[in-house]
Every structure is written in C-alpha cells, then in structure tokens.
Amino acid sequence: LFTPLYAKPLLAPPVRLVSAALWKVMKQRDVMQYGVVEEFVTSACETVPGLLTVRHQGSVLLLLCHPLLLLW
C-alpha cells in the first residue's frame, strides 16, 4: 500500500489523539477501559513489529488483563 507523501502528516494526529486518550485511561486507573488499551497495544505491536519486545508486550498485557496486580 502506497501512501502519498502529502497524506503522511494526516496519519500522526489520530494516533496522538488515541494515545492521549489511552494515557488518560491509565493515569486515572479506569479499569473498565483497560480492554481498549489492551486492544490498542496488541494492534500497534502487530502493525509495527519490534515496537515492544515479546517480553515487554506480555508484561503490559498481563497487567492490563489483571489490574489487581498493579496494587502490589
């Protein structure tokens, strides 16, 4: 898939908006929205191989799936 050079700046703002919204979820510890964050992390890692190591991705997803572990 080829993206024209003039369209590339349009790709950054939506990613920044989503990232900011997900950061707010994590900062407020909104456990009910952790599934959305988990989906984003998984999608981002599938889209950009090497974004996180397998170990780091597993750690992040484990903590998102089991938020009680964050209390330790």
Predicted model as a PDB file, atoms N, CA, C, CB and O in Angstrom, pLDDT in the B-factor column:
MODEL        1                                                                  
ATOM      1  N   LEU A   1       0.841  -1.176   0.000  1.00 54.00           N  
ATOM      2  CA  LEU A   1       0.000   0.000   0.000  1.00 54.00           C  
ATOM      3  C   LEU A   1       0.881   1.233   0.000  1.00 54.00           C  
ATOM      4  CB  LEU A   1      -0.954   0.002   1.208  1.00 54.00           C  
ATOM      5  O   LEU A   1       1.754   1.386   0.855  1.00 54.00           O  
ATOM      6  N   PHE A   2       0.653   2.095  -0.947  1.00 65.00           N  
ATOM      7  CA  PHE A   2       1.461   3.302  -1.077  1.00 65.00           C  
ATOM      8  C   PHE A   2       0.675   4.497  -0.557  1.00 65.00           C  
ATOM      9  CB  PHE A   2       1.890   3.528  -2.548  1.00 65.00           C  
ATOM     10  O   PHE A   2      -0.452   4.739  -0.988  1.00 65.00           O  
ATOM     11  N   THR A   3       1.259   5.229   0.352  1.00 63.00           N  
ATOM     12  CA  THR A   3       0.646   6.442   0.868  1.00 63.00           C  
ATOM     13  C   THR A   3       1.372   7.631   0.263  1.00 63.00           C  
ATOM     14  CB  THR A   3       0.690   6.488   2.428  1.00 63.00           C  
ATOM     15  O   THR A   3       2.588   7.751   0.412  1.00 63.00           O  
ATOM     16  N   PRO A   4       0.643   8.516  -0.423  1.00 65.00           N  
ATOM     17  CA  PRO A   4       1.308   9.692  -0.999  1.00 65.00           C  
ATOM     18  C   PRO A   4       1.979  10.530   0.080  1.00 65.00           C  
ATOM     19  CB  PRO A   4       0.303  10.550  -1.774  1.00 65.00           C  
ATOM     20  O   PRO A   4       1.518  10.578   1.221  1.00 65.00           O  
ATOM     21  N   LEU A   5       3.055  11.180  -0.287  1.00 63.00           N  
ATOM     22  CA  LEU A   5       3.831  11.984   0.656  1.00 63.00           C  
ATOM     23  C   LEU A   5       2.984  13.080   1.306  1.00 63.00           C  
ATOM     24  CB  LEU A   5       5.027  12.606  -0.052  1.00 63.00           C  
ATOM     25  O   LEU A   5       3.158  13.374   2.488  1.00 63.00           O  
ATOM     26  N   TYR A   6       2.077  13.680   0.551  1.00 64.00           N  
ATOM     27  CA  TYR A   6       1.247  14.752   1.108  1.00 64.00           C  
ATOM     28  C   TYR A   6       0.249  14.253   2.142  1.00 64.00           C  
ATOM     29  CB  TYR A   6       0.509  15.455   0.002  1.00 64.00           C  
ATOM     30  O   TYR A   6      -0.266  15.055   2.922  1.00 64.00           O  
ATOM     31  N   ALA A   7      -0.044  12.951   2.175  1.00 59.00           N  
ATOM     32  CA  ALA A   7      -1.021  12.396   3.120  1.00 59.00           C  
ATOM     33  C   ALA A   7      -0.373  11.952   4.433  1.00 59.00           C  
ATOM     34  CB  ALA A   7      -1.747  11.215   2.485  1.00 59.00           C  
ATOM     35  O   ALA A   7      -1.080  11.725   5.415  1.00 59.00           O  
ATOM     36  N   LYS A   8       0.921  11.827   4.469  1.00 60.00           N  
ATOM     37  CA  LYS A   8       1.596  11.334   5.672  1.00 60.00           C  
ATOM     38  C   LYS A   8       1.364  12.194   6.915  1.00 60.00           C  
ATOM     39  CB  LYS A   8       3.064  11.241   5.411  1.00 60.00           C  
ATOM     40  O   LYS A   8       1.191  11.625   7.993  1.00 60.00           O  
ATOM     41  N   PRO A   9       1.348  13.526   6.836  1.00 61.00           N  
ATOM     42  CA  PRO A   9       1.082  14.319   8.052  1.00 61.00           C  
ATOM     43  C   PRO A   9      -0.297  14.048   8.649  1.00 61.00           C  
ATOM     44  CB  PRO A   9       1.208  15.799   7.740  1.00 61.00           C  
ATOM     45  O   PRO A   9      -0.502  14.278   9.841  1.00 61.00           O  
ATOM     46  N   LEU A  10      -1.235  13.570   7.855  1.00 61.00           N  
ATOM     47  CA  LEU A  10      -2.578  13.303   8.348  1.00 61.00           C  
ATOM     48  C   LEU A  10      -2.622  12.063   9.234  1.00 61.00           C  
ATOM     49  CB  LEU A  10      -3.535  13.140   7.186  1.00 61.00           C  
ATOM     50  O   LEU A  10      -3.581  11.876   9.983  1.00 61.00           O  
ATOM     51  N   LEU A  11      -1.604  11.218   9.160  1.00 59.00           N  
ATOM     52  CA  LEU A  11      -1.597   9.980   9.935  1.00 59.00           C  
ATOM     53  C   LEU A  11      -1.243  10.208  11.398  1.00 59.00           C  
ATOM     54  CB  LEU A  11      -0.626   8.999   9.329  1.00 59.00           C  
ATOM     55  O   LEU A  11      -1.705   9.457  12.257  1.00 59.00           O  
ATOM     56  N   ALA A  12      -0.451  11.206  11.703  1.00 60.00           N  
ATOM     57  CA  ALA A  12       0.021  11.405  13.072  1.00 60.00           C  
ATOM     58  C   ALA A  12      -1.058  11.896  14.038  1.00 60.00           C  
ATOM     59  CB  ALA A  12       1.152  12.378  13.068  1.00 60.00           C  
ATOM     60  O   ALA A  12      -1.163  11.340  15.131  1.00 60.00           O  
ATOM     61  N   PRO A  13      -1.849  12.882  13.708  1.00 77.00           N  
ATOM     62  CA  PRO A  13      -2.799  13.399  14.700  1.00 77.00           C  
ATOM     63  C   PRO A  13      -3.763  12.353  15.268  1.00 77.00           C  
ATOM     64  CB  PRO A  13      -3.593  14.501  14.087  1.00 77.00           C  
ATOM     65  O   PRO A  13      -3.962  12.344  16.483  1.00 77.00           O  
ATOM     66  N   PRO A  14      -4.376  11.468  14.465  1.00 81.00           N  
ATOM     67  CA  PRO A  14      -5.269  10.481  15.076  1.00 81.00           C  
ATOM     68  C   PRO A  14      -4.538   9.558  16.061  1.00 81.00           C  
ATOM     69  CB  PRO A  14      -5.932   9.646  13.990  1.00 81.00           C  
ATOM     70  O   PRO A  14      -5.089   9.197  17.101  1.00 81.00           O  
ATOM     71  N   VAL A  15      -3.320   9.187  15.736  1.00 81.00           N  
ATOM     72  CA  VAL A  15      -2.549   8.322  16.632  1.00 81.00           C  
ATOM     73  C   VAL A  15      -2.249   9.071  17.928  1.00 81.00           C  
ATOM     74  CB  VAL A  15      -1.230   7.851  15.953  1.00 81.00           C  
ATOM     75  O   VAL A  15      -2.318   8.492  19.012  1.00 81.00           O  
ATOM     76  N   ARG A  16      -1.921  10.335  17.817  1.00 84.00           N  
ATOM     77  CA  ARG A  16      -1.661  11.138  19.017  1.00 84.00           C  
ATOM     78  C   ARG A  16      -2.913  11.279  19.867  1.00 84.00           C  
ATOM     79  CB  ARG A  16      -1.136  12.522  18.632  1.00 84.00           C  
ATOM     80  O   ARG A  16      -2.845  11.210  21.094  1.00 84.00           O  
ATOM     81  N   LEU A  17      -4.056  11.476  19.219  1.00 85.00           N  
ATOM     82  CA  LEU A  17      -5.308  11.600  19.964  1.00 85.00           C  
ATOM     83  C   LEU A  17      -5.639  10.317  20.710  1.00 85.00           C  
ATOM     84  CB  LEU A  17      -6.450  11.963  19.025  1.00 85.00           C  
ATOM     85  O   LEU A  17      -6.016  10.348  21.881  1.00 85.00           O  
ATOM     86  N   VAL A  18      -5.496   9.203  20.032  1.00 89.00           N  
ATOM     87  CA  VAL A  18      -5.779   7.911  20.662  1.00 89.00           C  
ATOM     88  C   VAL A  18      -4.799   7.663  21.794  1.00 89.00           C  
ATOM     89  CB  VAL A  18      -5.708   6.763  19.629  1.00 89.00           C  
ATOM     90  O   VAL A  18      -5.193   7.220  22.873  1.00 89.00           O  
ATOM     91  N   SER A  19      -3.535   7.943  21.560  1.00 88.00           N  
ATOM     92  CA  SER A  19      -2.519   7.743  22.597  1.00 88.00           C  
ATOM     93  C   SER A  19      -2.813   8.593  23.823  1.00 88.00           C  
ATOM     94  CB  SER A  19      -1.127   8.072  22.056  1.00 88.00           C  
ATOM     95  O   SER A  19      -2.673   8.127  24.954  1.00 88.00           O  
ATOM     96  N   ALA A  20      -3.218   9.835  23.602  1.00 89.00           N  
ATOM     97  CA  ALA A  20      -3.537  10.719  24.722  1.00 89.00           C  
ATOM     98  C   ALA A  20      -4.742  10.202  25.499  1.00 89.00           C  
ATOM     99  CB  ALA A  20      -3.805  12.142  24.221  1.00 89.00           C  
ATOM    100  O   ALA A  20      -4.757  10.245  26.729  1.00 89.00           O  
ATOM    101  N   ALA A  21      -5.747   9.717  24.786  1.00 90.00           N  
ATOM    102  CA  ALA A  21      -6.936   9.180  25.452  1.00 90.00           C  
ATOM    103  C   ALA A  21      -6.587   7.929  26.260  1.00 90.00           C  
ATOM    104  CB  ALA A  21      -8.032   8.857  24.417  1.00 90.00           C  
ATOM    105  O   ALA A  21      -7.083   7.749  27.373  1.00 90.00           O  
ATOM    106  N   LEU A  22      -5.741   7.072  25.706  1.00 92.00           N  
ATOM    107  CA  LEU A  22      -5.346   5.852  26.408  1.00 92.00           C  
ATOM    108  C   LEU A  22      -4.468   6.191  27.617  1.00 92.00           C  
ATOM    109  CB  LEU A  22      -4.599   4.894  25.452  1.00 92.00           C  
ATOM    110  O   LEU A  22      -4.574   5.546  28.660  1.00 92.00           O  
ATOM    111  N   TRP A  23      -3.610   7.194  27.481  1.00 93.00           N  
ATOM    112  CA  TRP A  23      -2.785   7.619  28.618  1.00 93.00           C  
ATOM    113  C   TRP A  23      -3.676   8.116  29.751  1.00 93.00           C  
ATOM    114  CB  TRP A  23      -1.787   8.726  28.192  1.00 93.00           C  
ATOM    115  O   TRP A  23      -3.412   7.844  30.922  1.00 93.00           O  
ATOM    116  N   LYS A  24      -4.742   8.852  29.392  1.00 94.00           N  
ATOM    117  CA  LYS A  24      -5.673   9.350  30.397  1.00 94.00           C  
ATOM    118  C   LYS A  24      -6.356   8.186  31.119  1.00 94.00           C  
ATOM    119  CB  LYS A  24      -6.723  10.271  29.749  1.00 94.00           C  
ATOM    120  O   LYS A  24      -6.542   8.231  32.335  1.00 94.00           O  
ATOM    121  N   VAL A  25      -6.728   7.148  30.371  1.00 92.00           N  
ATOM    122  CA  VAL A  25      -7.340   5.953  30.970  1.00 92.00           C  
ATOM    123  C   VAL A  25      -6.381   5.345  31.987  1.00 92.00           C  
ATOM    124  CB  VAL A  25      -7.711   4.905  29.875  1.00 92.00           C  
ATOM    125  O   VAL A  25      -6.785   5.002  33.098  1.00 92.00           O  
ATOM    126  N   MET A  26      -5.118   5.212  31.610  1.00 90.00           N  
ATOM    127  CA  MET A  26      -4.143   4.598  32.506  1.00 90.00           C  
ATOM    128  C   MET A  26      -3.857   5.496  33.707  1.00 90.00           C  
ATOM    129  CB  MET A  26      -2.845   4.298  31.752  1.00 90.00           C  
ATOM    130  O   MET A  26      -3.737   5.006  34.830  1.00 90.00           O  
ATOM    131  N   LYS A  27      -3.750   6.792  33.484  1.00 93.00           N  
ATOM    132  CA  LYS A  27      -3.444   7.719  34.568  1.00 93.00           C  
ATOM    133  C   LYS A  27      -4.573   7.758  35.603  1.00 93.00           C  
ATOM    134  CB  LYS A  27      -3.195   9.122  34.008  1.00 93.00           C  
ATOM    135  O   LYS A  27      -4.322   7.870  36.803  1.00 93.00           O  
ATOM    136  N   GLN A  28      -5.819   7.663  35.122  1.00 93.00           N  
ATOM    137  CA  GLN A  28      -6.969   7.676  36.018  1.00 93.00           C  
ATOM    138  C   GLN A  28      -7.299   6.287  36.567  1.00 93.00           C  
ATOM    139  CB  GLN A  28      -8.173   8.238  35.297  1.00 93.00           C  
ATOM    140  O   GLN A  28      -8.208   6.127  37.382  1.00 93.00           O  
ATOM    141  N   ARG A  29      -6.542   5.286  36.105  1.00 86.00           N  
ATOM    142  CA  ARG A  29      -6.759   3.891  36.518  1.00 86.00           C  
ATOM    143  C   ARG A  29      -8.213   3.462  36.298  1.00 86.00           C  
ATOM    144  CB  ARG A  29      -6.379   3.710  38.000  1.00 86.00           C  
ATOM    145  O   ARG A  29      -8.851   2.869  37.168  1.00 86.00           O  
ATOM    146  N   ASP A  30      -8.709   3.784  35.106  1.00 88.00           N  
ATOM    147  CA  ASP A  30     -10.069   3.438  34.713  1.00 88.00           C  
ATOM    148  C   ASP A  30     -10.093   1.986  34.252  1.00 88.00           C  
ATOM    149  CB  ASP A  30     -10.590   4.386  33.592  1.00 88.00           C  
ATOM    150  O   ASP A  30     -10.005   1.698  33.058  1.00 88.00           O  
ATOM    151  N   VAL A  31     -10.211   1.086  35.205  1.00 86.00           N  
ATOM    152  CA  VAL A  31     -10.108  -0.352  34.962  1.00 86.00           C  
ATOM    153  C   VAL A  31     -11.122  -0.828  33.919  1.00 86.00           C  
ATOM    154  CB  VAL A  31     -10.309  -1.118  36.265  1.00 86.00           C  
ATOM    155  O   VAL A  31     -10.855  -1.778  33.183  1.00 86.00           O  
ATOM    156  N   MET A  32     -12.264  -0.181  33.857  1.00 88.00           N  
ATOM    157  CA  MET A  32     -13.299  -0.593  32.911  1.00 88.00           C  
ATOM    158  C   MET A  32     -12.868  -0.375  31.459  1.00 88.00           C  
ATOM    159  CB  MET A  32     -14.589   0.169  33.187  1.00 88.00           C  
ATOM    160  O   MET A  32     -13.441  -0.981  30.554  1.00 88.00           O  
ATOM    161  N   GLN A  33     -11.885   0.464  31.225  1.00 90.00           N  
ATOM    162  CA  GLN A  33     -11.422   0.757  29.866  1.00 90.00           C  
ATOM    163  C   GLN A  33     -10.104   0.062  29.517  1.00 90.00           C  
ATOM    164  CB  GLN A  33     -11.261   2.249  29.694  1.00 90.00           C  
ATOM    165  O   GLN A  33      -9.566   0.282  28.432  1.00 90.00           O  
ATOM    166  N   TYR A  34      -9.582  -0.761  30.405  1.00 89.00           N  
ATOM    167  CA  TYR A  34      -8.302  -1.414  30.148  1.00 89.00           C  
ATOM    168  C   TYR A  34      -8.357  -2.318  28.924  1.00 89.00           C  
ATOM    169  CB  TYR A  34      -7.876  -2.217  31.359  1.00 89.00           C  
ATOM    170  O   TYR A  34      -7.338  -2.524  28.265  1.00 89.00           O  
ATOM    171  N   GLY A  35      -9.525  -2.858  28.612  1.00 89.00           N  
ATOM    172  CA  GLY A  35      -9.665  -3.702  27.418  1.00 89.00           C  
ATOM    173  C   GLY A  35      -9.371  -2.929  26.149  1.00 89.00           C  
ATOM    174  O   GLY A  35      -8.794  -3.475  25.208  1.00 89.00           O  
ATOM    175  N   VAL A  36      -9.759  -1.670  26.114  1.00 91.00           N  
ATOM    176  CA  VAL A  36      -9.497  -0.818  24.953  1.00 91.00           C  
ATOM    177  C   VAL A  36      -7.991  -0.591  24.820  1.00 91.00           C  
ATOM    178  CB  VAL A  36     -10.249   0.542  25.078  1.00 91.00           C  
ATOM    179  O   VAL A  36      -7.446  -0.635  23.717  1.00 91.00           O  
ATOM    180  N   VAL A  37      -7.335  -0.352  25.929  1.00 92.00           N  
ATOM    181  CA  VAL A  37      -5.879  -0.151  25.918  1.00 92.00           C  
ATOM    182  C   VAL A  37      -5.192  -1.434  25.458  1.00 92.00           C  
ATOM    183  CB  VAL A  37      -5.362   0.271  27.328  1.00 92.00           C  
ATOM    184  O   VAL A  37      -4.245  -1.387  24.673  1.00 92.00           O  
ATOM    185  N   GLU A  38      -5.662  -2.566  25.943  1.00 91.00           N  
ATOM    186  CA  GLU A  38      -5.090  -3.855  25.541  1.00 91.00           C  
ATOM    187  C   GLU A  38      -5.215  -4.062  24.033  1.00 91.00           C  
ATOM    188  CB  GLU A  38      -5.782  -5.007  26.290  1.00 91.00           C  
ATOM    189  O   GLU A  38      -4.264  -4.504  23.389  1.00 91.00           O  
ATOM    190  N   GLU A  39      -6.365  -3.749  23.473  1.00 92.00           N  
ATOM    191  CA  GLU A  39      -6.563  -3.883  22.025  1.00 92.00           C  
ATOM    192  C   GLU A  39      -5.626  -2.959  21.252  1.00 92.00           C  
ATOM    193  CB  GLU A  39      -8.022  -3.580  21.654  1.00 92.00           C  
ATOM    194  O   GLU A  39      -5.085  -3.347  20.216  1.00 92.00           O  
ATOM    195  N   PHE A  40      -5.434  -1.745  21.750  1.00 91.00           N  
ATOM    196  CA  PHE A  40      -4.543  -0.803  21.074  1.00 91.00           C  
ATOM    197  C   PHE A  40      -3.097  -1.300  21.102  1.00 91.00           C  
ATOM    198  CB  PHE A  40      -4.638   0.585  21.729  1.00 91.00           C  
ATOM    199  O   PHE A  40      -2.404  -1.263  20.085  1.00 91.00           O  
ATOM    200  N   VAL A  41      -2.650  -1.761  22.258  1.00 91.00           N  
ATOM    201  CA  VAL A  41      -1.270  -2.256  22.371  1.00 91.00           C  
ATOM    202  C   VAL A  41      -1.065  -3.431  21.425  1.00 91.00           C  
ATOM    203  CB  VAL A  41      -0.947  -2.677  23.834  1.00 91.00           C  
ATOM    204  O   VAL A  41      -0.053  -3.497  20.728  1.00 91.00           O  
ATOM    205  N   THR A  42      -2.015  -4.356  21.397  1.00 92.00           N  
ATOM    206  CA  THR A  42      -1.907  -5.523  20.524  1.00 92.00           C  
ATOM    207  C   THR A  42      -1.880  -5.095  19.059  1.00 92.00           C  
ATOM    208  CB  THR A  42      -3.074  -6.496  20.775  1.00 92.00           C  
ATOM    209  O   THR A  42      -1.044  -5.570  18.291  1.00 92.00           O  
ATOM    210  N   SER A  43      -2.783  -4.206  18.669  1.00 92.00           N  
ATOM    211  CA  SER A  43      -2.836  -3.734  17.275  1.00 92.00           C  
ATOM    212  C   SER A  43      -1.556  -2.997  16.888  1.00 92.00           C  
ATOM    213  CB  SER A  43      -4.049  -2.813  17.068  1.00 92.00           C  
ATOM    214  O   SER A  43      -1.020  -3.199  15.798  1.00 92.00           O  
ATOM    215  N   ALA A  44      -1.075  -2.147  17.782  1.00 89.00           N  
ATOM    216  CA  ALA A  44       0.143  -1.392  17.493  1.00 89.00           C  
ATOM    217  C   ALA A  44       1.338  -2.319  17.316  1.00 89.00           C  
ATOM    218  CB  ALA A  44       0.422  -0.387  18.608  1.00 89.00           C  
ATOM    219  O   ALA A  44       2.167  -2.109  16.431  1.00 89.00           O  
ATOM    220  N   CYS A  45       1.426  -3.344  18.159  1.00 92.00           N  
ATOM    221  CA  CYS A  45       2.549  -4.276  18.064  1.00 92.00           C  
ATOM    222  C   CYS A  45       2.455  -5.156  16.818  1.00 92.00           C  
ATOM    223  CB  CYS A  45       2.610  -5.150  19.310  1.00 92.00           C  
ATOM    224  O   CYS A  45       3.481  -5.563  16.272  1.00 92.00           O  
ATOM    225  N   GLU A  46       1.245  -5.452  16.365  1.00 92.00           N  
ATOM    226  CA  GLU A  46       1.082  -6.212  15.123  1.00 92.00           C  
ATOM    227  C   GLU A  46       1.398  -5.336  13.915  1.00 92.00           C  
ATOM    228  CB  GLU A  46      -0.351  -6.773  15.015  1.00 92.00           C  
ATOM    229  O   GLU A  46       1.946  -5.816  12.923  1.00 92.00           O  
ATOM    230  N   THR A  47       1.052  -4.054  13.998  1.00 90.00           N  
ATOM    231  CA  THR A  47       1.266  -3.130  12.887  1.00 90.00           C  
ATOM    232  C   THR A  47       2.737  -2.743  12.764  1.00 90.00           C  
ATOM    233  CB  THR A  47       0.408  -1.878  13.067  1.00 90.00           C  
ATOM    234  O   THR A  47       3.265  -2.622  11.658  1.00 90.00           O  
ATOM    235  N   VAL A  48       3.392  -2.550  13.903  1.00 90.00           N  
ATOM    236  CA  VAL A  48       4.797  -2.125  13.922  1.00 90.00           C  
ATOM    237  C   VAL A  48       5.617  -3.195  14.635  1.00 90.00           C  
ATOM    238  CB  VAL A  48       4.964  -0.731  14.627  1.00 90.00           C  
ATOM    239  O   VAL A  48       5.830  -3.115  15.845  1.00 90.00           O  
ATOM    240  N   PRO A  49       6.082  -4.204  13.880  1.00 91.00           N  
ATOM    241  CA  PRO A  49       6.895  -5.244  14.514  1.00 91.00           C  
ATOM    242  C   PRO A  49       8.134  -4.636  15.182  1.00 91.00           C  
ATOM    243  CB  PRO A  49       7.316  -6.304  13.474  1.00 91.00           C  
ATOM    244  O   PRO A  49       8.780  -3.749  14.624  1.00 91.00           O  
ATOM    245  N   GLY A  50       8.450  -5.124  16.374  1.00 92.00           N  
ATOM    246  CA  GLY A  50       9.613  -4.627  17.090  1.00 92.00           C  
ATOM    247  C   GLY A  50       9.317  -3.411  17.948  1.00 92.00           C  
ATOM    248  O   GLY A  50      10.216  -2.887  18.607  1.00 92.00           O  
ATOM    249  N   LEU A  51       8.063  -2.950  17.951  1.00 90.00           N  
ATOM    250  CA  LEU A  51       7.700  -1.809  18.788  1.00 90.00           C  
ATOM    251  C   LEU A  51       7.968  -2.124  20.256  1.00 90.00           C  
ATOM    252  CB  LEU A  51       6.220  -1.432  18.582  1.00 90.00           C  
ATOM    253  O   LEU A  51       8.528  -1.300  20.979  1.00 90.00           O  
ATOM    254  N   LEU A  52       7.574  -3.300  20.689  1.00 91.00           N  
ATOM    255  CA  LEU A  52       7.880  -3.818  22.023  1.00 91.00           C  
ATOM    256  C   LEU A  52       8.454  -5.217  21.857  1.00 91.00           C  
ATOM    257  CB  LEU A  52       6.605  -3.832  22.945  1.00 91.00           C  
ATOM    258  O   LEU A  52       8.096  -5.934  20.922  1.00 91.00           O  
ATOM    259  N   THR A  53       9.326  -5.596  22.746  1.00 93.00           N  
ATOM    260  CA  THR A  53       9.795  -6.980  22.717  1.00 93.00           C  
ATOM    261  C   THR A  53       8.633  -7.867  23.155  1.00 93.00           C  
ATOM    262  CB  THR A  53      11.058  -7.185  23.644  1.00 93.00           C  
ATOM    263  O   THR A  53       7.676  -7.392  23.767  1.00 93.00           O  
ATOM    264  N   VAL A  54       8.722  -9.135  22.844  1.00 92.00           N  
ATOM    265  CA  VAL A  54       7.675 -10.073  23.230  1.00 92.00           C  
ATOM    266  C   VAL A  54       7.514 -10.069  24.748  1.00 92.00           C  
ATOM    267  CB  VAL A  54       7.998 -11.499  22.719  1.00 92.00           C  
ATOM    268  O   VAL A  54       6.397 -10.149  25.259  1.00 92.00           O  
ATOM    269  N   ARG A  55       8.617  -9.978  25.454  1.00 94.00           N  
ATOM    270  CA  ARG A  55       8.577  -9.966  26.920  1.00 94.00           C  
ATOM    271  C   ARG A  55       7.846  -8.730  27.448  1.00 94.00           C  
ATOM    272  CB  ARG A  55      10.002 -10.017  27.491  1.00 94.00           C  
ATOM    273  O   ARG A  55       6.997  -8.839  28.333  1.00 94.00           O  
ATOM    274  N   HIS A  56       8.178  -7.547  26.903  1.00 94.00           N  
ATOM    275  CA  HIS A  56       7.524  -6.320  27.357  1.00 94.00           C  
ATOM    276  C   HIS A  56       6.044  -6.300  26.992  1.00 94.00           C  
ATOM    277  CB  HIS A  56       8.219  -5.102  26.761  1.00 94.00           C  
ATOM    278  O   HIS A  56       5.205  -5.873  27.786  1.00 94.00           O  
ATOM    279  N   GLN A  57       5.729  -6.766  25.778  1.00 92.00           N  
ATOM    280  CA  GLN A  57       4.329  -6.814  25.377  1.00 92.00           C  
ATOM    281  C   GLN A  57       3.548  -7.743  26.300  1.00 92.00           C  
ATOM    282  CB  GLN A  57       4.200  -7.274  23.914  1.00 92.00           C  
ATOM    283  O   GLN A  57       2.431  -7.423  26.704  1.00 92.00           O  
ATOM    284  N   GLY A  58       4.124  -8.875  26.628  1.00 91.00           N  
ATOM    285  CA  GLY A  58       3.475  -9.806  27.547  1.00 91.00           C  
ATOM    286  C   GLY A  58       3.262  -9.203  28.915  1.00 91.00           C  
ATOM    287  O   GLY A  58       2.211  -9.397  29.526  1.00 91.00           O  
ATOM    288  N   SER A  59       4.254  -8.470  29.405  1.00 90.00           N  
ATOM    289  CA  SER A  59       4.125  -7.818  30.718  1.00 90.00           C  
ATOM    290  C   SER A  59       3.016  -6.784  30.720  1.00 90.00           C  
ATOM    291  CB  SER A  59       5.443  -7.158  31.119  1.00 90.00           C  
ATOM    292  O   SER A  59       2.212  -6.732  31.651  1.00 90.00           O  
ATOM    293  N   VAL A  60       2.968  -5.965  29.686  1.00 89.00           N  
ATOM    294  CA  VAL A  60       1.932  -4.931  29.597  1.00 89.00           C  
ATOM    295  C   VAL A  60       0.554  -5.570  29.541  1.00 89.00           C  
ATOM    296  CB  VAL A  60       2.155  -4.037  28.361  1.00 89.00           C  
ATOM    297  O   VAL A  60      -0.355  -5.166  30.265  1.00 89.00           O  
ATOM    298  N   LEU A  61       0.403  -6.572  28.678  1.00 87.00           N  
ATOM    299  CA  LEU A  61      -0.906  -7.208  28.526  1.00 87.00           C  
ATOM    300  C   LEU A  61      -1.317  -7.958  29.791  1.00 87.00           C  
ATOM    301  CB  LEU A  61      -0.891  -8.166  27.336  1.00 87.00           C  
ATOM    302  O   LEU A  61      -2.499  -7.994  30.134  1.00 87.00           O  
ATOM    303  N   LEU A  62      -0.362  -8.548  30.477  1.00 87.00           N  
ATOM    304  CA  LEU A  62      -0.680  -9.248  31.727  1.00 87.00           C  
ATOM    305  C   LEU A  62      -1.211  -8.269  32.766  1.00 87.00           C  
ATOM    306  CB  LEU A  62       0.564  -9.981  32.273  1.00 87.00           C  
ATOM    307  O   LEU A  62      -2.198  -8.551  33.446  1.00 87.00           O  
ATOM    308  N   LEU A  63      -0.557  -7.124  32.886  1.00 83.00           N  
ATOM    309  CA  LEU A  63      -1.005  -6.121  33.858  1.00 83.00           C  
ATOM    310  C   LEU A  63      -2.357  -5.513  33.472  1.00 83.00           C  
ATOM    311  CB  LEU A  63       0.041  -5.014  33.986  1.00 83.00           C  
ATOM    312  O   LEU A  63      -3.147  -5.140  34.339  1.00 83.00           O  
ATOM    313  N   LEU A  64      -2.615  -5.417  32.163  1.00 84.00           N  
ATOM    314  CA  LEU A  64      -3.908  -4.884  31.728  1.00 84.00           C  
ATOM    315  C   LEU A  64      -5.028  -5.898  31.947  1.00 84.00           C  
ATOM    316  CB  LEU A  64      -3.848  -4.481  30.251  1.00 84.00           C  
ATOM    317  O   LEU A  64      -6.159  -5.527  32.258  1.00 84.00           O  
ATOM    318  N   CYS A  65      -4.706  -7.170  31.782  1.00 82.00           N  
ATOM    319  CA  CYS A  65      -5.721  -8.213  31.966  1.00 82.00           C  
ATOM    320  C   CYS A  65      -6.018  -8.447  33.440  1.00 82.00           C  
ATOM    321  CB  CYS A  65      -5.266  -9.520  31.316  1.00 82.00           C  
ATOM    322  O   CYS A  65      -7.130  -8.836  33.797  1.00 82.00           O  
ATOM    323  N   HIS A  66      -5.046  -8.216  34.281  1.00 79.00           N  
ATOM    324  CA  HIS A  66      -5.187  -8.467  35.713  1.00 79.00           C  
ATOM    325  C   HIS A  66      -4.808  -7.204  36.484  1.00 79.00           C  
ATOM    326  CB  HIS A  66      -4.306  -9.673  36.158  1.00 79.00           C  
ATOM    327  O   HIS A  66      -3.728  -7.135  37.071  1.00 79.00           O  
ATOM    328  N   PRO A  67      -5.694  -6.204  36.485  1.00 69.00           N  
ATOM    329  CA  PRO A  67      -5.345  -4.920  37.111  1.00 69.00           C  
ATOM    330  C   PRO A  67      -5.063  -5.007  38.591  1.00 69.00           C  
ATOM    331  CB  PRO A  67      -6.438  -3.945  36.894  1.00 69.00           C  
ATOM    332  O   PRO A  67      -4.439  -4.101  39.143  1.00 69.00           O  
ATOM    333  N   LEU A  68      -5.497  -6.056  39.253  1.00 61.00           N  
ATOM    334  CA  LEU A  68      -5.202  -6.182  40.685  1.00 61.00           C  
ATOM    335  C   LEU A  68      -3.705  -6.353  40.928  1.00 61.00           C  
ATOM    336  CB  LEU A  68      -5.969  -7.368  41.286  1.00 61.00           C  
ATOM    337  O   LEU A  68      -3.213  -6.068  42.020  1.00 61.00           O  
ATOM    338  N   LEU A  69      -2.983  -6.818  39.912  1.00 61.00           N  
ATOM    339  CA  LEU A  69      -1.528  -6.950  40.050  1.00 61.00           C  
ATOM    340  C   LEU A  69      -0.867  -5.583  40.196  1.00 61.00           C  
ATOM    341  CB  LEU A  69      -0.937  -7.692  38.838  1.00 61.00           C  
ATOM    342  O   LEU A  69       0.231  -5.479  40.743  1.00 61.00           O  
ATOM    343  N   LEU A  70      -1.531  -4.535  39.711  1.00 56.00           N  
ATOM    344  CA  LEU A  70      -0.955  -3.185  39.820  1.00 56.00           C  
ATOM    345  C   LEU A  70      -0.923  -2.710  41.265  1.00 56.00           C  
ATOM    346  CB  LEU A  70      -1.752  -2.192  38.966  1.00 56.00           C  
ATOM    347  O   LEU A  70      -0.171  -1.795  41.600  1.00 56.00           O  
ATOM    348  N   LEU A  71      -1.729  -3.320  42.118  1.00 56.00           N  
ATOM    349  CA  LEU A  71      -1.802  -2.909  43.520  1.00 56.00           C  
ATOM    350  C   LEU A  71      -0.644  -3.441  44.341  1.00 56.00           C  
ATOM    351  CB  LEU A  71      -3.101  -3.370  44.128  1.00 56.00           C  
ATOM    352  O   LEU A  71      -0.428  -2.980  45.462  1.00 56.00           O  
ATOM    353  N   TRP A  72       0.103  -4.392  43.818  1.00 52.00           N  
ATOM    354  CA  TRP A  72       1.199  -4.999  44.570  1.00 52.00           C  
ATOM    355  C   TRP A  72       2.284  -4.021  44.785  1.00 52.00           C  
ATOM    356  CB  TRP A  72       1.739  -6.211  43.874  1.00 52.00           C  
ATOM    357  O   TRP A  72       3.298  -4.349  45.402  1.00 52.00           O  
TER     358      TRP A  72                                                      
ENDMDL                                                                          
END                                                                             
